[in-house]
């Protein structure tokens, strides 16, 4: 249960980080707690997490656009008969309540609670709690540095670490009963032991890619790229070149979402294949988040589909030589993370 809670919080944290990063500044943090240790811990950590997320954490309450308030108390349990008691020893002992207030009119924007027992365990959750509240602040209110040039460059050079997962769906061409390699020429007279079943294949291998993105219009970028996929055996290394037609969307100041269409061209395929699809079209989305004045970190998710067969040299040929080639339909999912540096401001 604890692992599931941590996984869900981690997933929500990643989502909120992309949504809230750098949206707004001018936040004043205040709090109350019966324990001086609790007050010091949460005050310090919320200030740290807010600054790290790109918010302007102000020390003046009157100048703040929003007030981030927290209150720490005992986690009292109310029973059906109306009685109120402290929780059993095996349940969370404390409750922290987070309230976000619009300082212009004093209106409460959001309020929620979170229970805990050990203070050290809250290191994992303070960023999540801050972003869960701050995500409700409108984009651009009290923002800090107004520079927007990081996402408005004419040219970007990017490098990424990739992890393509390829799926090879077995095709029945030439196979015994559509799913087995065999020996002999006459499939009508095969005896047990004259054939061996085969199945679909999946590979997941590390890769690296380099690309140059030309941001020709505010809503359009063109990126040629080259990718190398690495095997344990250096002689099996593969390489491809391709291009992406990207459509940048800029909903938040520190985030760019770029859906794209793409095509990849095989330059060098593994010697395990007698024939490999030369061209593979794909679609994907890239999320870029500001990293300094001129660059961005990004993650990329893509899907690729090859219309032509990937023909694997029969690896069982010493015992079951027919057919000499095994046909597969290849699709893949691409996972990438990297950094891109921009050059030459567009405006």
Secondary structure, 3 states (H helix, E strand, C coil): CHHHHHHHHHHHHHHHHHHHCCCCCCEEEEEEECCHHHHHHHHHHHHHHHHHCCCCECCCCCCCCEEEEEEEEECEEECCCCCEEECCCCCCCEEEEEEEEECCCCEEEEEEEEEECCCHHHHHCHHHHHHHHHCCCCCCCCCCCCCCHHHCEEEEEEEEEEEEEEEEEECCCCCECCCEEECCCCHHHCCCCCEEECCCEEEEEEEEEEEEEEEEECCEEEEEEEEEECCCCHHHCEEEEEEEEEEEEEEECCEEEEEEEEEEEEEECCCCEEECCCEEEEEEEEEEEECCCCEEEEEEEEEEECCCCEEEECCCCCCCCECCEEEEEEEEEEEEEEEEEEEEECC
